[in-house]
Amino acid sequence: MEKRMDFKKYLHDIADKSRNAFYQLQSLKTGQKNLILKNIAQKLEKNRVFIQSENLKDMENAKKNNLSTALLDRLLLNDKRIDGMIESLNAVIALDDPVGEITESRKNNAGLLIAKQRIPIGVIGMVYESRPNVAIEASSLSIKSGNAIILRGGSEAIHSNKALGKLIHEGIKESGFDENMVAMIDITDREVVNEMIKAEKKIDLIIPRGGESLIRFVVQNSLIPVIKHDKGVCSVFVNDDAKKEMAEAIAVNAKVQRPGVCNAIENLYLHKDYPYKKEILKALTDQGVKLKAYQEAADYSELAEKIDDINEFSVEYLDLILSVKIVDSLDEAVDMIRKYGSEHSDAIITERYQDAMKFLNTVNSSSVYVNASTRFTDGFEFGLGGEIGISTNKLHARGPMALKELTTYKYIIMGEGQIR
């Protein structure tokens, strides 16, 4: 009988190596961290054929397993995606290093100088699905912010993840530092995740990035603090005064450009007095979008599937599927977003300033838009150099998580012999 693998020992050994690497990493100067990122970028550039050949193995397996077109898109690593990974590394190099920053200081009555200083969190454990390029974004942000990271990607991207992990390690080693500052778990058994989220005192923070079932499992079972990259049930509300061309362009872009990503919309709310309801729905169906129209919304498109289940508005399709509802007012749209959205990204299309301000002030999502596509919710687009995830938490980090969100703080106190 084959001996069962000791997943706890396997994970703890990795975490111990990561901790030791963190102690080295936290003392590195900005230039040394940037050198690591530069070398990783060069490794990606010189190994395009290797990356794409390994990715092809994952793509072929995914097609055999009938993954949707949208999920295949998330999995793909072509030249454009490799360009994007290199660009994100260079963007992180250009960012200011947050480690050591004094965010506030004061002198107390005893004459002590008390300052608040940014420091790394420590060892981060990240569990993610589908998108292999997450490994590069997460590694670059972790290294620049002084954190070691343990990456566990999805089984559907195992060959791509191994390839990227190999190149990351080569880039770190050629810089003269401990490669264990980035660990890539290459075992697909889910028991590894279970041990990972229970490794308190070994790992300081867990970041899950994936489907609803993964997020729920991690949140319910982790013994370690969690910042979750939750599902993206994003919405666009088209107000009664919205410009026709703008509303159509934003709705189509937010759904169609990349339907399998978390900042694509899943819901469209149309004000009952918006005069171009048929036209906007036609613009969507012309792009291959399947409409799930709630009750009377089906009257505005012959191609729509009529639905009566309001809970459809809480579904993350990650596909060319869109739920549509006619609403009586801005207040009803906000109420729907509060009840059925995931507090990720939501937008209003309107020319009325007071309605725009009301939407901004009453929708509590991590990113709230006026007259723009939700597809911009992205660390790179926000000028953050990328993101390790888009947090829907309300504590510590919210929205795209970049360098500063991967730090905590300590108080440093300078005295001259004071006693209390």
Helices and strands as residue ranges (DSSP letters): H 7-25, H 30-46, H 48-64, H 69-75, H 79-94, E 102-107, E 113-120, E 123-128, H 134-144, E 148-152, G 155-157, H 158-174, G 179-181, E 182-184, H 191-196, E 205-209, H 212-221, E 234-238, H 244-256, E 265-271, H 277-285, E 290-294, G 295-300, E 305-307, G 310-314, E 321-327, H 330-340, E 345-349, H 353-362, E 367-370, G 374-376, E 389-391, E 399-401, G 404-406, E 407-414
